Amino acid sequence: MDFHKLSLPEAPLIKVTPPGPKSKELLDFQSACEGSAVSYPKGLPMGLSLAKGATVEDVDGNIYIDFFGGAGVMNVGHSNPGVLAAVSKQLGRLTHSLDVPSPPRADLVKVLTSLLPDSLGKVFFGGPTGSDAVEAAIKLAKYNSQRTAMIAFQGGYHGMTAGALSLSSGRFFKEDFLPLLSDVHFVPYAYCYRCVFGKNPETCEIDCAKYLDYLLENPHSGVAKPAAAIIEAIQGEGGSIVPPDRFLPLIKDICLKHSVLLIVDEIQAGFCRTGKMFAFEHFGIVPDIMTMSKALGGVGLPISGIAYRRELDTWPSGKHIGTFRGNVLAFAAGHAALRFMLENDLASYSLNLGEKMLVWLKEIEKDSKIIGEARGKGLMLGVELVKDKATKEPAPELASQVRTICHQHGLLIEIGGHFSNVVRFLPPLILTEDLALKGVEIFEDAIKKTE
């Protein structure tokens, strides 16, 4: 398919510096009537009216290249015609069925199971958010192991409900709501740019993974034998961190050695985002349980689920329930979106375009005083900003400035990372090369204006 026709041809187009007057009116209304925890409009102030492919239009007529993609939701593009057609067809027939089977549900399960490793033979749908998938994975692991402790990784983000938040490392998200789940232990992720053990690629012995082995091996580590370890194969909110090839296999081996279940969170990295259908495939491992959501809903319809080994399918009926685990529109959208991914080999497309974009970003890194590292896999890219390349002191305020400048010139990006200093690119995977280049040029100009 020619992806050019999916997006608005005028992008980028700035008619009035955002936020324009109509956007301000909507933002003021939101501020007056909605809760103060609203987040994204604080960094990207605008009101939206239209979205197509890898472009969005605000209510003032400004058109942006979208490098945010709804936080990794819009893998097949905003308003994907095939997905919208499937949803429209289903809309007049059946929209909600709890977990009573239906043809759209069966269609989605069939295509999902065809994409999963053979060992992940069971699929279970939960509530409408990725957080609920994580909650289901926690419960399944605890039920099967009859243990309570959990291992999570520094820099990991798994959601905002109590269990999922307990496994997320960000202090800002959780410090006002403690205590959450008890007996959760955090270990280092392979964040090589800021190695906690002070190693470099030449001296690296994957000590971060070996530390997990030490905790589980040493009877005086203070860590009870856990039900499971949960990890992102490639960290998302943590800063688009790609671990060394040896890291995930070693984590898997350690979990097997100690009879600990391994949960891989694919909520953001899954469904072709990183150049494979699932990010763990880059590392030659298969988890015991996998969480999924975001792009599974096709065009943003809410859905989540887990896939897991058949031997773990021991929990009784009703052990994990939810009113909206039967969103039939999301099933129809998910099925159409997965078919689109397969028919257009979106994984390979994402991998190839992401490699080109990373080359461009690395060139910008060479000449920049504030880019510490550009990194990523497929179309899950990150650029870490620092005050000084030698000290690597994080520069979150510079990242915020870059986001604002990009927004004002027609590019939507978001920031994340351990220190909120990583510019993150999560564009729809149908992004064209010319839009990608225009977006990177806007980003480069923003970097130069910020230095």
N, C-alpha and C positions, 0 to 999 in steps of 0.2 A: 504493500500500500504506500502511496505517496503521502507522507505525513504532513507535507506543507499545507494541504487543504484543510487540515484539522484545526489550525490556529488562525487567529485574526491576522490578516496580512499587514496591517498598519503598524504592528508592534516593532519597536517601542514608539509611543506617541504621547507626549506630555503637552496638554493644552493649557493647563493651569497648575502651578506648583502645588503638589499635594501637601496637606489635605485642602481640596477646593471647597467652595462654599456649601455645596450640597453634601459633601462628605462631612464637613464640620457640623452641619445640622443633624446628621445621623449620629455622629460621635457624641454631640451634646445630649441628644435624646437618650442614647445608651448610658451615658454617664449618670443622667438623672434617674433613670428607671431600672437599670440593671445593676447587679452586684459589683462591688469594687474589685473582685478577684478576676474580672475580665482581663485578659493578658495580651493577646496578639495586637489589638488596635493601639496599644501603648507604643509598640515599636514600629508598627506599620499603620499609621493613622490614615484611614480611608473608609469609605463605604463602597461595597462592591455591587455591581449590577449584572455582570455578564462574564462568563468564562468559556473559552474554547481552546481545546488542545493544550498548548503550553503557554497560553496567554490569558490575561484577565483584564476586564475593563471596570473602572470605578464609576460612580454615579456622576462624576464631573466630566466623563468622556476621556479620561486618561487611560491609555492601554499599556500594559506592562508585560514584559517577559517574565514568566513565572519560574523561578529557580527554587521555589518552596514547596509547590505541589501539595498544599494542604497537609504539611508535615509528613509527606511520604505516602499520602492516600491516593493521589491521582496518577497512578502508574500508567494507565492507558489513556490518560488525557482527560481534561475537563469536557463534559458533554460528549463523550465518545458516542458516535451515532449508533453503532451496533449495540452498545450496552443500553442506551436510551430506548432503542426499539424493543429490546427484550423486556425492559421494565414496563414500557407502555402497553405491550401485549398482555403482560401479567396483571396490570393494574385493575382491569375490569373483571378479573376472574377470582383471585384469592390473594389476600395480602398478609394475613396473619393466621398462624395455625399452631402456636406453641411448638411442641415437638412431634405433632402428628405428621406422618410422612405426606409428601406431595411430589408431583413430577419435577418441579423446579429444584426441590431439595435433593431428590435422587440424582438429578442431572449434575448438580454441583458436587455431590459426594463422588460420583463416578469419575469426573474429570480430576478431582483432587487426588483420589487414591491412585489414579494412573500416573500422577506426577510425583507422588511420595515414594520413598524407598519401600521395598516390600516389607521390611520389618515394622514399619509404622502402619499397621493394618487397621487401626481403628480411628475414627473421626468423631468428635463430639462438639456440638455447637452450644455456646453459652449465651450470655447477655450481649449487648450490642457494642461493648468496648473492649479494647485490648486488655485493659485491666482485669476484666472478668475472665479472659482466657488465662491470665496469670493466676488468678484466684483458683480456677479449676485445676490448673497444673499443680499448684501447691497442695490442694486437697487430695488429688489423685496420688501424688507422691507420698503424702503422709498416711493415707489409707493403706497403701500397699506396703510401706516400710514399717508402719507402726512406730515411727520416730517423729520427733517434733522439730529438731534443729534444721536450719537451712544455711547453705553457703551461697553468698552472692559476691559480686565483683565490684571493686571500686570503679566509679565512672558509669556504672550500669543504671539504666532507667527502665522501669517495668510498669509504671502506672501510678495512679493516685488513690485507688481504694486502699483500705488499711493493709491488707496482706501484700499487695503489689508495692505499695509505698515502703513497707518494711524492707523489701528487697532492693529498693532504689537507694543509691548512695548519696544523692544530693542533699546536703544539710539544709539548704533553703526550703526545700519542699516539705521536710519532715519535722524540723526542730520545734515547731509550735504545736505539734500534735502527738508528742510522745506521752506515754509509751504506746508502741504499736505491737506487732508480733514480737514475742520474746524469743531468745535463742537464735538470732540471725547473726552470722559472722561474715565479715567482709575480707576478701583477700585481694591482692593486687591483680589487675588486668595487665596485659602486655602493652603498655603505653610506652613505646620505645623512645619517643621524643623526650619523655620525662621519666626515664627508668628509675623506679624506686630503689633499685640496688646499685645505681650509679654505673651501669654497664653501657657499652656501646655495641654496635653490630659485630665488631671484631672479637669482643670478649663475652658476648651474650651466651649464656648457657641455659636460658629459659628458667632462671631462678624464680620468676614470678609463679610459674606453674609448680615448680618443685616445692615452693613454700606451702601450697595446698597439701601436697603429700606429707610434708612435715607435720602440719596441723592434725591430719587424720591418723598419722602413724604414732605420734608422741602421746602417750596416755596422760601426760601432764600439760598438754597444750591448752587446756581449758575449754576445748570444743568437744561437745558430745557428738557421737556418731550421727551424722545428719540424714534426713530423709532424702535430700536432693541438693544438687548445686544448680543454680540457674545462671546462664551466661548468654550474652549476645555474641554471635560468631564474629560480627563486626559491630563495634559500638556506635550507636547513633547519637543520642543526645550527649553522650560523653565526649563527642568531638570527632566523629567519623574516623574512628581509630581502627586500623587494620592490623591485626596481630601477625607476628611471624608465622610462617607455614607450620612450624613445629609445635606451636602453642596449643591449639585446640586438640590435636591428637594426643598430646601428653596429658591434658586435662581429662580427656576421655579415658585414657589408660589408668589414670589415678582413680577416677570414679569407679571403674571396673574392679580395680585392685581392692578397693575398700567397700564394694557393694553399695555404692551410692548412686542413685539415679541422676542422670544428667538431663536437665531441661534446657533447650536452646530456644531463646526468644527471637522469633523471626517476624515480629509484628511490624517493624519498620524496614528491616533488611530483606524481607522475603518478596517473592513474586517478581523476579527479574531485576530488582533494584540494583544488585551488585554484579550483574552479569551471569548469574546462575538463577535457576528458579528459586532456590533457597541458598542463603549465604553459607550455611555449613558445608555445602557441596564443594566449596573452594578448598576445603581442608581435609576431605576424604573421611569424614566421620559421619555417624548417624546418631542422633540423640535418642534417649528413651521416650522423651515427651517433647513436642514442639508446639509453641504458641503461635497464633496467626490472627491477623485482623487487618486494619488499614486498607491496603489495596485489594483485599479480598472482596470488598463491597463494590468494586467496579468504578462507580462515579461518586463515591462517598456515602453510599448507603451503609448504615451501621450493622456490623456483623463481627463476630469473633468465634474462635474455635481452637481446639487442640487436636493434634494427631499423636498417637502413642502406640507402643507395642501391645500386641494382642494379649500377652500374658498379664498386663496391668489392668485389663478390663474386668476388674473384680468388684467394683463398687456397686451397691444395690441401687435400684430405681429410686430416683428422687434425691440422691445425695448431692446433686448440684442442679439447681433449677433456676428459672428466670422467665418472666413474662414474655420478654422479647427475644427469646431464643428461636422463635419461629417466624422471622421476618422473611416472608416468601419473596418480596420484591428484591431483597438483598441476595437471596439465593439465585434468582434469575439474573441479577446484575453480575454476581460473582461468576456464574457459569459463562455468561457472554464475555466477561473480561478475560477469563482464563483461556477461552477459545481464541480471543483476539491475540493474546500473548503468544500462544502456540503458532497460530497461523502466520504471524508476522515475525516469528523468532525474536521476540522482544529482548530476551536475555542476551543474545549475541549483539543485537543493536546497541543495547545499553552498555555492554562491555566495551565495544569498539568506540562509541562516542565518548564514553567516560575516559578512555585512554587518551584520546585526542585532547579532551579538556584538561586532563591532568598535565599533559605536556605543555599546554599553553600556560597553565597556572605555575608550573615549575619555572618557566621562563620569566614570569613576573616575579617569582620568589627570588631569583638570582639578583635582580636589580633593586629589589625593595629593601628598605631599612627596617621594615616592621613585620615582614612575613617570616615567621620562624620555620614553618613547614607547610607545604601543600601535600595533601594525601587523599587516599580514598580508593574505592573499588567500584567499577561501573559508574552509575550516576548517583553515588553516595559519596560526595566529596566534601572536604573540609580544608580550610586555610586558617592556620593558627597565627594570631597576631601577638607580637611581643613588643615591649618597649626597647629591648636591646637584644640583638641576636646572640651575643656572647653569654649574657646572663639568663636569657630566656624568660625574663620577668613578664608575666602575662599582662596584656593590655586590653582589658574588657571595654574601657571607655573608647578606645580606638575602633573596636569592633562595632560598637553602637553607632559611632560616627559614620563608618563605612556603610552600615545598613541604611542609615538615613539618606546619605548621598545617593546610594544606588536607587532607593525608592523615588527620590526626587527626579531621577533621570531615566526611570522606566524599567527598573529591575527589582524584583522581589526576592529577598534573601532572608534568612533567619540566622541567629547566632546561638551557640551552645558551647559545649566543652566543659571540662572540669572547672575552669575559671571564667566561664562566659566570655571567652576571647577567641572562639573559633567561628569563622564565617562558614555556614553550612549550605551546601547546594543539594537540594532534593527535587530536581525538576521532574515533571511528567516525562516518562520514558519515551514518548513520541516527539520529544524536542528535536527539532531539525538542526543540522550542523550550522546553518547560517544564523539561526536564533541563538544557538549556543555561543557562537563567536561574538555576536553582538552583545550578549549578556556578559561574557568575559571581558570585553572591551570596556563596558560600563563599569564593571568591577575594578579593572585596572586603573581607570581614571579616578575612581573613588579612592583607591589606595594612594595614588599620587597626590590627591587633594588632602589626604589625611596626614601624610608624612611630614 
